[in-house]
């Protein structure tokens, strides 16, 4: 999965940081509550398995902008329910 993240755009500077991972969680109002995969959710159901993928790019601007750090670190994150 990390290789797909880094190769998907053709930009060698993109990294999968932190590394892709799986976790179990129970959906709550507007978010996920991580739990052990052997536990039950508060409503008694089994927790779902999720995958998390992160991407990071260190970007250097052509011109110096005092309000922006060099490098500017751009981050992306995707979480998907696997089962």
C-alpha positions in Angstrom: 0.0 0.0 0.0 2.8 2.4 0.8 4.3 1.8 -2.7 1.0 2.6 -4.3 0.8 5.9 -2.4 4.3 6.9 -3.4 3.9 5.8 -7.1 0.4 7.0 -7.7 1.3 10.6 -8.7 4.7 10.2 -10.2 6.1 12.6 -7.6 9.1 11.0 -5.9 8.8 13.3 -2.9 5.5 11.9 -1.7 5.8 9.4 1.2 3.4 7.2 3.1 4.0 8.8 6.5 3.0 7.4 8.9 2.9 3.9 7.4 -0.5 2.5 6.4 -2.3 0.6 9.2 -5.5 -1.3 10.1 -7.5 -0.8 13.3 -10.9 -1.8 14.7 -13.4 0.9 15.7 -17.0 1.6 16.6 -18.8 4.4 14.8 -19.9 7.2 17.2 -21.6 10.4 16.4 -19.5 11.9 13.6 -16.3 9.9 14.4 -14.7 6.5 15.1 -13.8 5.2 18.5 -10.9 2.8 18.3 -11.3 -0.4 20.3 -9.7 -3.8 20.6 -10.9 -6.0 17.8 -12.2 -8.6 20.4 -14.3 -6.1 22.3 -17.9 -5.1 21.6 -19.2 -1.7 20.7 -21.4 0.2 23.2 -24.5 -0.9 21.2 -23.4 -4.6 21.5 -22.3 -4.9 17.8 -18.9 -6.1 16.6 -16.4 -3.4 15.8 -15.6 -2.8 12.1 -12.1 -3.1 10.6 -10.7 0.1 9.0 -7.7 0.9 7.0 -5.8 4.2 7.3 -3.5 5.5 4.6 -1.5 8.8 5.0 0.5 10.7 2.4 3.0 13.5 3.0 4.8 15.9 0.7 7.4 18.4 1.6 6.9 21.4 -0.8 9.3 24.2 -1.3 7.8 27.4 -2.8 9.6 29.1 -5.6 9.4 32.5 -3.9 9.9 33.0 -0.1 6.7 33.8 1.7 7.4 34.9 5.3 4.2 33.4 6.6 4.9 29.9 5.2 7.6 27.6 6.6 10.2 26.0 4.3 9.5 23.3 3.5 5.7 23.5 3.7 4.5 20.0 4.6 1.3 18.9 2.9 -0.6 16.0 4.4 -3.5 13.8 3.2 -5.4 11.0 5.0 -7.9 8.4 3.9 -9.8 6.0 6.2 -11.9 3.2 4.7 -14.0 0.5 6.2 -12.6 -2.9 5.2 -15.3 -5.1 6.9 
